Amino acid sequence: MTQERMMELRELLLNLERRIKPLEWDSSRNQINEFKKQELGRLKGEFVTLRTELSGLEGK
């Protein structure tokens, strides 16, 4: 079960990273609107949460 969850978490992290990178690029060039800023913050929070969960599973 944990192996399956780890694979699922890795896939989710990869998908999140694909969504975060373009938003970070826009933000670094001040080409981001308020909605996208909020979305970037939400995605980064979700990324950290999932990465923490994955680290916990790998440590077991």
SVG drawing of the C-alpha trace seen along z (x, -y; Angstrom):
<svg xmlns="http://www.w3.org/2000/svg" viewBox="-8 -43 22 45">
<polyline fill="none" stroke="black" stroke-width="0.4" points="0.0,0.0 2.7,-2.5 4.5,-1.8 1.4,-2.6 0.9,-5.8 4.5,-6.8 4.0,-6.4 0.8,-8.4 2.5,-11.2 5.4,-11.4 3.0,-11.7 1.0,-14.4 4.2,-16.3 5.4,-16.1 2.0,-17.4 2.1,-20.2 5.6,-21.2 4.5,-21.4 1.8,-23.8 4.0,-25.8 7.0,-26.5 5.2,-28.7 3.5,-30.7 6.9,-31.3 8.3,-32.4 5.5,-34.9 5.9,-36.1 9.6,-36.6 8.9,-38.9 6.0,-40.7 3.7,-39.4 1.2,-37.7 -2.3,-38.8 -3.8,-38.6 -5.7,-35.3 -2.5,-33.6 -0.6,-34.8 -3.2,-33.2 -3.1,-30.0 0.7,-29.9 0.5,-30.2 -2.1,-27.5 -0.1,-25.2 3.1,-25.7 1.3,-25.0 -0.1,-21.8 3.3,-20.8 5.0,-21.2 2.2,-19.2 2.6,-16.3 6.4,-16.4 6.2,-16.2 3.9,-13.2 6.2,-11.5 9.2,-12.1 7.3,-10.6 6.5,-7.5 10.1,-7.1 11.4,-7.4 9.4,-4.4"/>
</svg>
